[in-house]
Amino acid sequence: MQEDIDEDYTQQLIFSKLTIMPYADSEQICRYVTSDDMFIQEKAVILLRKRNYTAAARALFEVAQNGMHNGRMAAIFALKQFRTEESKRLLKELEALLPKHYFT
């Protein structure tokens, strides 16, 4: 029981840290896209999308390819929203690698 409480508390602390991180430090959010916690991974990806941090496109490609379900779906959505040449190219690559249901 204590482990669950500690895990929830740690998760909430990380959520808070990510949310208040200055935009100038958005690159630091990228380390959390490889988290073993599905919800932390998802939160990091969502924040990168909301900040339109297109420099993270390659990291989001990796999440979309190898991440957990929540992070994977958020990464695909972020790449679609970026609308850069790189993100469009990465999405085409993902369409060849992943099942079709990820894109419908």
Backbone hydrogen bonds in HBPLUS format (Angstrom, degrees):
<---DONOR---> <-ACCEPTOR-->    atom                        ^
c    i                          cat <-CA-CA->   ^        H-A-AA   ^      H-
h    n   atom  resd res      DA  || num        DHA   H-A  angle D-A-AA Bond
n    s   type  num  typ     dist DA aas  dist angle  dist       angle   num
A0005-ILE N   A0001-MET O   3.11 MM   4  6.47 157.4  2.16 150.4 156.4     1
A0006-ASP N   A0002-GLN O   2.87 MM   4  6.09 164.8  1.89 153.3 157.5     2
A0007-GLU N   A0003-GLU O   2.84 MM   4  5.99 155.7  1.90 147.0 154.1     3
A0008-ASP N   A0004-ASP O   2.91 MM   4  6.10 160.9  1.95 148.2 153.1     4
A0009-TYR N   A0005-ILE O   2.87 MM   4  6.04 158.9  1.92 150.7 157.0     5
A0010-THR N   A0006-ASP O   2.89 MM   4  6.04 162.3  1.92 148.4 153.2     6
A0011-GLN N   A0007-GLU O   2.93 MM   4  6.08 158.8  1.97 146.4 152.6     7
A0012-GLN N   A0008-ASP O   2.97 MM   4  6.21 159.0  2.01 147.7 152.9     8
A0013-LEU N   A0009-TYR O   2.95 MM   4  6.22 152.3  2.03 148.4 156.3     9
A0014-ILE N   A0010-THR O   2.97 MM   4  6.25 159.0  2.02 151.9 157.0    10
A0015-PHE N   A0011-GLN O   2.91 MM   4  6.19 159.4  1.96 150.6 156.8    11
A0016-SER N   A0012-GLN O   2.97 MM   4  6.16 161.1  2.01 145.9 150.6    12
A0017-LYS N   A0013-LEU O   2.90 MM   4  6.14 162.6  1.93 149.9 154.9    13
A0018-LEU N   A0014-ILE O   2.90 MM   4  6.10 166.5  1.92 156.5 159.2    14
A0019-THR N   A0015-PHE O   2.95 MM   4  6.10 158.8  2.00 149.3 155.5    15
A0020-ILE N   A0016-SER O   3.03 MM   4  6.23 157.7  2.08 156.2 160.2    16
A0021-MET N   A0018-LEU O   3.39 MM   3  5.26 152.3  2.47  96.3 104.1    17
A0025-ASP N   A0022-PRO O   2.90 MM   3  5.39 151.4  1.98 113.2 122.2    18
A0026-SER N   A0023-TYR O   3.07 MM   3  5.14 156.5  2.13 118.1 115.7    19
A0028-GLN N   A0025-ASP O   2.92 MM   3  5.74 149.3  2.01 125.6 132.5    20
A0029-ILE N   A0026-SER O   2.96 MM   3  5.43 147.9  2.07 112.0 121.3    21
A0030-CYS N   A0027-GLU O   3.06 MM   3  5.53 144.4  2.19 109.0 118.3    22
A0031-ARG N   A0028-GLN O   3.37 MM   3  5.97 151.6  2.46 109.9 115.4    23
A0032-TYR N   A0029-ILE O   2.91 MM   3  5.61 152.7  1.99 120.9 128.8    24
A0033-VAL N   A0030-CYS O   3.18 MM   3  5.45 159.6  2.22 108.3 114.4    25
A0035-SER N   A0032-TYR O   3.15 MM   3  5.14 160.4  2.19 110.6 110.5    26
A0041-GLN N   A0037-ASP O   2.96 MM   4  6.20 168.8  1.97 163.2 166.6    27
A0042-GLU N   A0038-MET O   3.04 MM   4  6.16 159.1  2.08 138.9 144.8    28
A0043-LYS N   A0039-PHE O   2.92 MM   4  6.03 161.0  1.96 141.6 147.0    29
A0044-ALA N   A0040-ILE O   2.95 MM   4  6.14 164.1  1.98 155.2 158.4    30
A0045-VAL N   A0041-GLN O   3.11 MM   4  6.34 162.2  2.14 150.2 154.8    31
A0046-ILE N   A0042-GLU O   2.90 MM   4  6.13 164.4  1.92 156.6 161.1    32
A0047-LEU N   A0043-LYS O   2.96 MM   4  6.17 159.8  2.00 150.2 155.4    33
A0048-LEU N   A0044-ALA O   3.03 MM   4  6.28 156.9  2.09 147.6 153.9    34
A0049-ARG N   A0045-VAL O   2.95 MM   4  6.24 152.8  2.03 149.1 156.9    35
A0050-LYS N   A0046-ILE O   2.84 MM   4  6.12 165.7  1.86 155.0 158.7    36
A0051-ARG N   A0047-LEU O   2.91 MM   4  6.03 148.8  2.01 146.3 154.4    37
A0053-TYR N   A0048-LEU O   2.96 MM   5  5.26 168.1  1.97 160.3 161.5    38
A0052-ASN N   A0049-ARG O   2.91 MM   3  4.87 151.3  1.99 102.7 111.8    39
A0054-THR N   A0052-ASN O   2.95 MM   2  5.64 125.2  2.26 109.4  93.4    40
A0056-ALA N   A0053-TYR O   3.10 MM   3  5.99 168.0  2.11 123.9 127.6    41
A0057-ALA N   A0054-THR O   3.11 MM   3  5.45 160.2  2.15 118.7 118.7    42
A0060-LEU N   A0056-ALA O   2.87 MM   4  6.11 156.1  1.93 160.6 168.7    43
A0061-PHE N   A0057-ALA O   2.87 MM   4  6.11 144.8  1.99 144.9 155.1    44
A0062-GLU N   A0058-ARG O   3.12 MM   4  6.46 153.8  2.19 145.8 151.4    45
A0063-VAL N   A0059-ALA O   3.08 MM   4  6.44 151.8  2.16 142.8 150.4    46
A0064-ALA N   A0060-LEU O   2.83 MM   4  6.05 163.8  1.85 151.4 155.9    47
A0065-GLN N   A0061-PHE O   2.94 MM   4  6.13 141.9  2.08 143.5 154.2    48
A0066-ASN N   A0062-GLU O   2.79 MM   4  5.86 161.8  1.82 152.0 156.9    49
A0067-GLY N   A0063-VAL O   2.61 MM   4  4.27 147.3  1.71 129.5 133.8    50
A0072-ARG N   A0068-MET O   2.72 MM   4  5.75 161.2  1.75 166.2 172.3    51
A0073-MET N   A0069-HIS O   2.94 MM   4  6.13 169.2  1.95 161.0 161.7    52
A0074-ALA N   A0070-ASN O   3.05 MM   4  6.21 162.6  2.08 147.8 153.2    53
A0075-ALA N   A0071-GLY O   2.84 MM   4  5.94 151.7  1.92 147.3 155.0    54
A0076-ILE N   A0072-ARG O   3.07 MM   4  6.33 159.7  2.11 150.9 155.4    55
A0077-PHE N   A0073-MET O   3.08 MM   4  6.28 162.3  2.11 147.9 152.9    56
A0078-ALA N   A0074-ALA O   2.89 MM   4  6.09 152.6  1.97 144.2 152.0    57
A0079-LEU N   A0075-ALA O   2.93 MM   4  6.16 165.3  1.95 152.8 156.0    58
A0080-LYS N   A0076-ILE O   3.01 MM   4  6.25 153.9  2.08 146.4 153.7    59
A0081-GLN N   A0077-PHE O   2.99 MM   4  6.22 151.7  2.07 144.9 152.7    60
A0082-PHE N   A0078-ALA O   2.93 MM   4  6.17 146.9  2.04 153.7 162.5    61
A0088-LYS N   A0084-THR O   2.96 MM   4  6.13 157.5  2.01 150.1 156.3    62
A0089-ARG N   A0085-GLU O   2.98 MM   4  6.18 155.6  2.04 146.4 153.1    63
A0090-LEU N   A0086-GLU O   2.88 MM   4  6.14 159.6  1.92 153.3 159.2    64
A0091-LEU N   A0087-SER O   2.90 MM   4  6.06 152.8  1.98 144.3 151.5    65
A0092-LYS N   A0088-LYS O   3.08 MM   4  6.33 156.2  2.14 144.7 150.5    66
A0093-GLU N   A0089-ARG O   3.07 MM   4  6.37 154.0  2.14 145.3 152.4    67
A0094-LEU N   A0090-LEU O   2.89 MM   4  6.18 152.9  1.96 146.0 153.7    68
A0095-GLU N   A0091-LEU O   2.86 MM   4  6.12 153.1  1.93 150.7 157.9    69
A0096-ALA N   A0093-GLU O   3.18 MM   3  5.35 134.2  2.40  97.8 109.7    70
A0097-LEU N   A0094-LEU O   2.90 MM   3  4.92 133.0  2.12  98.3 112.4    71
A0098-LEU N   A0094-LEU O   2.79 MM   4  5.78 163.3  1.81 171.6 169.9    72
A0102-TYR N   A0099-PRO O   3.22 MM   3  6.15 171.2  2.23 126.7 129.5    73
A0103-PHE N   A0100-LYS O   2.87 MM   3  5.65 167.7  1.89 128.9 133.1    74
